[in-house]
């Protein structure tokens, strides 16, 4: 029988070598979690993750050349390239626009 251990967000972050804030962002929907990241177990107000689920998640990760965990919405779906442009912003305080004739 496998020993079952419940891990805190800090312990999961140490195992995955990421920040604890990333774990909480995934948990509360502020960021999209990677594909296959296990849901937590809630015991009262405590939030924990099964160590076996975290191990299965790590073993299920595909090998990448960049070392990044692929996110589902960022995966290239087709050969159509999307170019995002940055909005042009001025520097400093905006100037007042003169309206009408000054008198």
LUMNUMI-313056 format. One record per residue: x, y, z of N, C-alpha, C in turn; chain. Coordinates in steps of 0.001 Angstrom, whole numbers, plus 500000, padded with zeros to 6 digits. Layout:
<nodes>
+--------+--------+--------+--------+--------+--------+--------+--------+--------+--------+
:     nx :     ny :     nz :    cax :    cay :    caz :     cx :     cy :     cz : chaine :
+--------+--------+--------+--------+--------+--------+--------+--------+--------+--------+
:      X :      Y :      Z :      X :      Y :      Z :      X :      Y :      Z :      A :
...
+--------+--------+--------+--------+--------+--------+--------+--------+--------+--------+
</nodes>
This chain:
<nodes>
+--------+--------+--------+--------+--------+--------+--------+--------+--------+--------+
:     nx :     ny :     nz :    cax :    cay :    caz :     cx :     cy :     cz : chaine :
+--------+--------+--------+--------+--------+--------+--------+--------+--------+--------+
: 500836 : 498822 : 500000 : 500000 : 500000 : 500000 : 500881 : 501242 : 500000 :      A :
: 500463 : 502205 : 499232 : 501219 : 503439 : 499085 : 500914 : 504373 : 500259 :      A :
: 501961 : 505026 : 500783 : 501714 : 505959 : 501878 : 501111 : 507235 : 501294 :      A :
: 500037 : 507680 : 501893 : 499330 : 508859 : 501412 : 499648 : 510029 : 502329 :      A :
: 500094 : 511110 : 501715 : 500449 : 512300 : 502474 : 499730 : 513485 : 501853 :      A :
: 499239 : 514386 : 502694 : 498607 : 515604 : 502217 : 499605 : 516748 : 502304 :      A :
: 499727 : 517492 : 501208 : 500724 : 518553 : 501116 : 500067 : 519930 : 501142 :      A :
: 500727 : 520889 : 501761 : 500257 : 522271 : 501748 : 500692 : 522923 : 500435 :      A :
: 500185 : 524121 : 500188 : 500568 : 524859 : 498975 : 502066 : 525162 : 498981 :      A :
: 502612 : 525457 : 500134 : 504051 : 525745 : 500225 : 504866 : 524509 : 499875 :      A :
: 504430 : 523337 : 500333 : 505151 : 522102 : 500026 : 505043 : 521740 : 498547 :      A :
: 503867 : 521952 : 497961 : 503685 : 521697 : 496527 : 504576 : 522638 : 495719 :      A :
: 504655 : 523890 : 496147 : 505491 : 524874 : 495451 : 506966 : 524470 : 495501 :      A :
: 507413 : 523956 : 496623 : 508802 : 523512 : 496743 : 509055 : 522323 : 495822 :      A :
: 508125 : 521384 : 495770 : 508282 : 520207 : 494910 : 508333 : 520619 : 493436 :      A :
: 507441 : 521529 : 493021 : 507381 : 521958 : 491622 : 508400 : 523051 : 491292 :      A :
: 509067 : 523580 : 492322 : 510060 : 524658 : 492172 : 509450 : 525896 : 491526 :      A :
: 508299 : 526291 : 492058 : 507627 : 527510 : 491639 : 507225 : 528272 : 492900 :      A :
: 506645 : 529454 : 492729 : 506251 : 530231 : 493901 : 504925 : 529711 : 494466 :      A :
: 504751 : 529938 : 495737 : 503500 : 529552 : 496393 : 502339 : 530370 : 495837 :      A :
: 502612 : 531603 : 495430 : 501570 : 532451 : 494850 : 501010 : 531833 : 493568 :      A :
: 501848 : 531162 : 492799 : 501362 : 530501 : 491581 : 500351 : 529414 : 491915 :      A :
: 500617 : 528665 : 492960 : 499682 : 527605 : 493382 : 498335 : 528227 : 493751 :      A :
: 498363 : 529307 : 494529 : 497117 : 529950 : 494938 : 496410 : 530603 : 493758 :      A :
: 497161 : 531163 : 492815 : 496540 : 531739 : 491622 : 495825 : 530674 : 490807 :      A :
: 496407 : 529480 : 490716 : 495746 : 528375 : 490010 : 494516 : 527927 : 490778 :      A :
: 494635 : 527860 : 492099 : 493532 : 527372 : 492928 : 492312 : 528284 : 492839 :      A :
: 492525 : 529583 : 492879 : 491398 : 530511 : 492928 : 491028 : 531094 : 491569 :      A :
: 491573 : 530535 : 490486 : 491155 : 530912 : 489150 : 491712 : 532219 : 488622 :      A :
: 492703 : 532779 : 489286 : 493304 : 534016 : 488784 : 494208 : 533739 : 487587 :      A :
: 494739 : 532528 : 487515 : 495557 : 532078 : 486394 : 495083 : 530684 : 485998 :      A :
: 495256 : 530354 : 484726 : 494865 : 529028 : 484259 : 495923 : 528011 : 484674 :      A :
: 495511 : 526956 : 485382 : 496508 : 525956 : 485785 : 496952 : 525134 : 484588 :      A :
: 498119 : 524516 : 484674 : 498572 : 523651 : 483592 : 497628 : 522457 : 483449 :      A :
: 497631 : 521888 : 482272 : 496778 : 520730 : 482003 : 497188 : 519590 : 482930 :      A :
: 496218 : 519027 : 483615 : 496478 : 517885 : 484483 : 496814 : 518231 : 485915 :      A :
: 496857 : 519522 : 486267 : 497157 : 519869 : 487658 : 495989 : 519417 : 488530 :      A :
: 496261 : 518645 : 489591 : 495172 : 518050 : 490367 : 494416 : 519063 : 491217 :      A :
: 493119 : 518836 : 491398 : 492354 : 519690 : 492303 : 492722 : 519369 : 493753 :      A :
: 492551 : 520333 : 494642 : 492922 : 520083 : 496040 : 491837 : 519316 : 496788 :      A :
: 492218 : 518868 : 497968 : 491299 : 518240 : 498907 : 491063 : 519272 : 499999 :      A :
: 489793 : 519561 : 500280 : 489492 : 520529 : 501328 : 489050 : 519788 : 502585 :      A :
: 489684 : 520123 : 503691 : 489336 : 519566 : 504996 : 489041 : 520755 : 505886 :      A :
: 487767 : 521038 : 506065 : 487389 : 522241 : 506794 : 487824 : 523460 : 506009 :      A :
: 488620 : 524324 : 506626 : 489131 : 525499 : 505943 : 490491 : 525234 : 505303 :      A :
: 491059 : 524066 : 505536 : 492382 : 523735 : 505010 : 492290 : 523251 : 503569 :      A :
: 493273 : 523619 : 502782 : 493374 : 523185 : 501387 : 494673 : 522399 : 501262 :      A :
: 494560 : 521153 : 500815 : 495723 : 520274 : 500693 : 495675 : 519544 : 499355 :      A :
: 496844 : 519028 : 498926 : 496947 : 518231 : 497710 : 497535 : 516884 : 498080 :      A :
: 497019 : 515818 : 497455 : 497562 : 514481 : 497688 : 498941 : 514385 : 497046 :      A :
: 499884 : 513818 : 497776 : 501238 : 513673 : 497242 : 501242 : 512765 : 496016 :      A :
: 500367 : 511741 : 496008 : 500306 : 510846 : 494853 : 499786 : 511575 : 493610 :      A :
: 498847 : 512514 : 493790 : 498341 : 513299 : 492658 : 499429 : 514210 : 492096 :      A :
: 500221 : 514821 : 492970 : 501304 : 515695 : 492519 : 502367 : 514878 : 491786 :      A :
: 502683 : 513685 : 492294 : 503655 : 512821 : 491619 : 503147 : 512400 : 490244 :      A :
: 501860 : 512065 : 490150 : 501280 : 511675 : 488860 : 501295 : 512846 : 487887 :      A :
: 501054 : 514061 : 488399 : 501104 : 515254 : 487558 : 502514 : 515455 : 486994 :      A :
: 503524 : 515306 : 487838 : 504909 : 515488 : 487400 : 505286 : 514425 : 486372 :      A :
: 504900 : 513176 : 486619 : 505232 : 512099 : 485688 : 504492 : 512246 : 484361 :      A :
: 503346 : 512919 : 484364 : 502563 : 513095 : 483151 : 502966 : 514288 : 482315 :      A :
: 503922 : 515092 : 482805 : 504355 : 516262 : 482042 : 505172 : 515837 : 480826 :      A :
: 504898 : 516451 : 479683 : 505688 : 516106 : 478500 : 507073 : 516742 : 478586 :      A :
: 508076 : 516063 : 478042 : 509408 : 516679 : 478021 : 509420 : 517837 : 477029 :      A :
: 509965 : 518964 : 477445 : 510027 : 520136 : 476577 : 511465 : 520607 : 476484 :      A :
: 511731 : 521367 : 475449 : 513075 : 521904 : 475296 : 513233 : 523231 : 476023 :      A :
: 512115 : 523878 : 476350 : 512192 : 525172 : 477018 : 512136 : 525049 : 478526 :      A :
: 511674 : 523921 : 479036 : 511543 : 523753 : 480466 : 510278 : 524360 : 481028 :      A :
: 509375 : 524827 : 480153 : 508127 : 525430 : 480611 : 506995 : 524425 : 480536 :      A :
: 506010 : 524600 : 481419 : 504824 : 523766 : 481394 : 503879 : 524342 : 480350 :      A :
: 503465 : 523548 : 479363 : 502590 : 524090 : 478318 : 501199 : 524385 : 478863 :      A :
: 500650 : 525520 : 478471 : 499287 : 525887 : 478834 : 498378 : 525598 : 477648 :      A :
: 497130 : 525187 : 477898 : 496265 : 524774 : 476792 : 495938 : 525898 : 475821 :      A :
: 495724 : 527125 : 476286 : 495325 : 528198 : 475380 : 496499 : 528771 : 474599 :      A :
: 497731 : 528471 : 475015 : 498897 : 528998 : 474324 : 499489 : 528013 : 473321 :      A :
: 498947 : 526807 : 473269 : 499452 : 525814 : 472335 : 499058 : 526205 : 470916 :      A :
: 499984 : 526073 : 469964 : 499652 : 526438 : 468589 : 498617 : 525479 : 468002 :      A :
: 497447 : 526013 : 467640 : 496370 : 525194 : 467111 : 496446 : 525074 : 465598 :      A :
: 496928 : 526098 : 464935 : 497016 : 526060 : 463485 : 498254 : 526819 : 463044 :      A :
: 498442 : 526886 : 461737 : 499615 : 527563 : 461209 : 499409 : 529064 : 461087 :      A :
: 498202 : 529559 : 461424 : 497928 : 530982 : 461344 : 498623 : 531691 : 462503 :      A :
: 499476 : 532637 : 462164 : 500214 : 533372 : 463190 : 499417 : 534603 : 463602 :      A :
: 499348 : 534826 : 464889 : 498665 : 535990 : 465428 : 499735 : 536930 : 465970 :      A :
: 499723 : 538159 : 465480 : 500697 : 539141 : 465928 : 499977 : 540142 : 466824 :      A :
: 500437 : 540245 : 468047 : 499854 : 541186 : 468993 : 500683 : 542458 : 468985 :      A :
: 500015 : 543585 : 468835 : 500729 : 544851 : 468856 : 500467 : 545554 : 470171 :      A :
: 501460 : 546270 : 470618 : 501365 : 547001 : 471867 : 500769 : 548380 : 471587 :      A :
: 499838 : 548855 : 472394 : 499294 : 550180 : 472153 : 500363 : 551259 : 472356 :      A :
: 500296 : 552290 : 471541 : 501263 : 553376 : 471632 : 500832 : 554306 : 472754 :      A :
: 501722 : 554527 : 473680 : 501418 : 555409 : 474802 : 502475 : 556481 : 474888 :      A :
: 502012 : 557673 : 475187 : 502951 : 558776 : 475375 : 503604 : 558694 : 476732 :      A :
: 504621 : 559482 : 476927 : 505306 : 559497 : 478204 : 504885 : 560729 : 478984 :      A :
: 504772 : 560615 : 480249 : 504468 : 561756 : 481106 : 502989 : 562083 : 481162 :      A :
: 502737 : 563272 : 481636 : 501365 : 563732 : 481841 : 500751 : 564188 : 480521 :      A :
: 499483 : 563838 : 480246 : 498866 : 564287 : 478998 : 498682 : 565798 : 478989 :      A :
: 498837 : 566400 : 477822 : 498703 : 567842 : 477688 : 497244 : 568216 : 477574 :      A :
: 496931 : 569437 : 477997 : 495571 : 569928 : 477865 : 495299 : 570258 : 476415 :      A :
: 494100 : 569954 : 475980 : 493699 : 570247 : 474604 : 492968 : 571588 : 474608 :      A :
: 493406 : 572505 : 473775 : 492764 : 573819 : 473716 : 491528 : 573716 : 472853 :      A :
: 490438 : 574247 : 473362 : 489197 : 574284 : 472590 : 488782 : 575736 : 472409 :      A :
: 488416 : 576086 : 471199 : 487941 : 577442 : 470924 : 489056 : 578460 : 470935 :      A :
: 488693 : 579709 : 470777 : 489668 : 580801 : 470744 : 489874 : 581322 : 472157 :      A :
: 491112 : 581635 : 472448 : 491396 : 582177 : 473778 : 491270 : 583692 : 473730 :      A :
: 490795 : 584305 : 474769 : 490503 : 585713 : 474702 : 491028 : 586507 : 475763 :      A :
+--------+--------+--------+--------+--------+--------+--------+--------+--------+--------+
</nodes>
